[in-house]
Amino acid sequence: MSDAVPEPGAQEAGAEAQPEYDPAAPAPLHVPRTPTGNAEVDARLARLADADHLATDGHVEVYEDVHRGLRDALTALDARPGPPAPPA
C-alpha cells in the first residue's frame, strides 16, 4: 500500500485525452440501399443518407420527407391509366 498522493492535474490530463460520448451526436448508420431501378424512388432512398450527418432530432424531418416522396410515387402509379376495360 502506498501513501503517495497523485500529482494535481494528473487525473485531469487523462480525462482530456478521451473524448466524451455524446449519444445525440451524428453517427452514420451505414444501412445499405439497394437500387430499385425507379429513378424517383432511388432518389428518395438516397435522401436517407442525409440523416447520417444529423443529430437524432433532425432525423424526423428527413424521414417525413422520404415518406412523403415515396407516398407520392405510389399515388402516381394509381393515377396512370390502365388498359381499357373489357366491353360489357
C-alpha positions in Angstrom: 0.0 0.0 0.0 1.3 3.4 -0.9 0.7 6.7 0.7 1.7 8.6 -2.4 -0.6 11.3 -3.4 -1.2 11.8 -7.1 0.1 15.0 -8.5 -2.5 17.7 -9.1 -3.8 17.7 -12.6 -2.5 14.1 -13.4 -6.1 12.7 -13.5 -7.4 15.7 -15.4 -4.9 15.2 -18.2 -6.0 11.6 -18.7 -9.7 12.7 -18.8 -8.9 15.3 -21.5 -7.4 12.6 -23.8 -10.7 10.7 -24.0 -13.5 12.4 -26.0 -16.8 12.5 -24.3 -19.5 10.2 -25.6 -22.5 12.1 -27.0 -25.4 9.8 -27.8 -27.1 12.6 -29.8 -24.1 13.3 -32.0 -24.4 12.4 -35.7 -23.3 8.8 -36.5 -23.6 7.1 -39.8 -25.9 4.1 -39.7 -24.3 2.5 -42.9 -27.6 1.0 -43.9 -27.3 -0.4 -47.4 -29.7 0.8 -50.0 -30.3 -1.4 -53.0 -31.3 0.5 -56.2 -34.9 -0.2 -57.3 -34.5 0.8 -60.9 -37.0 3.6 -60.5 -35.1 6.9 -60.6 -37.7 8.8 -58.4 -37.7 6.1 -55.7 -34.0 5.7 -55.8 -33.5 9.5 -55.3 -35.9 9.3 -52.2 -34.0 6.4 -50.8 -30.7 8.2 -51.3 -32.0 11.1 -49.3 -32.0 8.8 -46.2 -28.2 9.2 -46.2 -28.8 12.8 -45.1 -29.8 11.5 -41.7 -26.3 10.1 -41.2 -25.0 13.7 -40.8 -27.7 15.0 -38.5 -28.3 14.7 -34.8 -31.2 12.3 -33.9 -33.6 15.2 -33.5 -33.1 16.1 -37.2 -33.9 12.6 -38.5 -37.7 13.1 -38.3 -37.6 15.8 -41.0 -35.6 13.6 -43.4 -37.8 10.5 -42.7 -41.0 12.5 -43.2 -39.7 14.0 -46.5 -38.7 10.5 -47.8 -42.1 9.1 -46.7 -44.0 11.9 -48.4 -42.0 11.3 -51.6 -42.5 7.6 -51.7 -46.2 8.0 -50.9 -46.5 10.5 -53.9 -44.7 8.0 -56.1 -47.1 5.2 -55.2 -50.1 7.6 -55.7 -48.8 8.5 -59.1 -48.9 4.8 -60.0 -52.6 4.6 -59.2 -53.3 7.7 -61.4 -51.8 6.2 -64.5 -54.4 5.0 -67.0 -54.5 1.2 -67.3 -55.7 -0.9 -70.1 -59.2 -0.3 -71.4 -61.9 -2.1 -69.6 -63.4 -5.1 -71.4 -66.8 -4.4 -73.1 -69.8 -5.3 -71.0 
